[in-house]
Structure formats: structure tokens, C-alpha cells
């Protein structure tokens, strides 16, 4: 089971398949934005979890299939 509560661990897991250059400006910007989103979500969800960070267990998440052709992005 892979349960993550720290934003940097969640971001590392999500970005790993992209093999981004960790030194590039764009990677730093993506990480900054993702951290802001995750921290904001955790703060908003916090009261429902007794102030504890919201944990994400990626092993329990269903696979998402994006049909780009259905959205006109062929």
C-alpha cells in the first residue's frame, strides 16, 4: 500500500512517469503549482479529518482513461 500525506511525495509519484528534468524552470513551476493545490485541498479537507493531512493511497485508485478523440484533441 502506498499512502502519501506529504505534498512532495504525492507530486513525486504523479510526475515520475513524465521523467521531467528536475533542474528546468518549467518543472519547478509545475511542482510549485501542484504543491499549492495539494496544500489548499488538505487545508480545506482538514476539518473533516480532525486536522490530519488527507492521505492518498494510489493503489486504491481506479485507472483513468482519457479519450482525447472524444474531446477533439486527436
N, C-alpha and C positions, 0 to 999 in steps of 0.2 A: 504494500500500500504506500503510495506517495502522497502524503498530506503536507501541504505547504501553507504557512501563515505569513511568512516574511515576503514583502513585495519583491525583493530582489530575487528570491528563489522562484517565485511564480513567473517573473519576467524571464529568468534564465531558461526555465522549462519551455515557455512559449516561443522564445526566439531561437532556441537551439537548432531546429531543423533548417533555419534560414542561413546558418553559417555566416553571419554578418561579420564584417571587420570590426573588432571591438574598439579600434582606435579612431574610427571615422566619425565625423561630426554628425552624420545622419543617425548612426547607431546611438550616439549619446542623446540625441534629441528624442528618438523613439523610446529609449529607456526612461528618460525624464518624464515624457508624457504618460507612459504606461504606469510608472510609479505614482504619479498624481492621481490617475484614475483608480488604481487599486487602493491607495490610501483613503481616497474620498469614499469609495464604496465601503471599505472596512469601518470608517468612522460612522457612516450612515447606518450600517447594519449592526454596529456595536451594541446599541441598547437592547436589541433583540437577542444578543448573545452574551448578556451580562458583562459588557465591556471587554470581552475577549476578542482578539482578532479573528476574523472569519477565515476558516481553513478551507482549502481547496484540495480535493482528492481527485486527481486526474485519472486514476484508474477506474473510477465510478462514472466518468462522464461518457455519454454516448458519442459516437463518431458523428461529426457534422459533414455532410456532403453538400458542397456549393455547386449549383448548376448555373454556371455563368451564362450559358446559351439562353436560359430562361429569362435572364435579365438583360439580354442584348449585348453581352460582353464577350462575344465569341473570339 
